[in-house]
Amino acid sequence: MEKINVEIVRDFDNSYYANVVVDGNVVRSLPEYVNYRTLKTAIKEQAGYEIPTIKALSFTRMGRKQYAHLQNY
């Protein structure tokens, strides 16, 4: 089973980007500052991992950004 670590970042204007690591390798060329649906589709296509709906995430605010972390170990 692959080890996947996903950090989803919501900016102050409700745009999103993600930092995704699969088995220690960073997934590059994910879109940045897009809506959640676009980000979710890109992560599924490029990393093969489906992130949950936005309502299922728990975000922590740090300054102007909010962060949610997902791990699949």
Phi, psi and omega in degrees: 000139180286145173266122184234132176234123182236129173244116179258131182243127175252122181276171184300335181264017180064029170261160188230154166210168183219150171249118185237131177235124179243117181050042177083358180253128180286132175277118184263168177059034168282147180292151179239147177056054179236174177286165186296322181298317179297316179297315181301316179296316181296320179295319179296317181290319187268330182250346181072023182234129180263118178278153182288174176296159183297328180293337181276351182270150176245112184263145175244128182276134173221100183069231182272000183240158176235143186235140172231138182240138177230138176226141178235082180253000000 
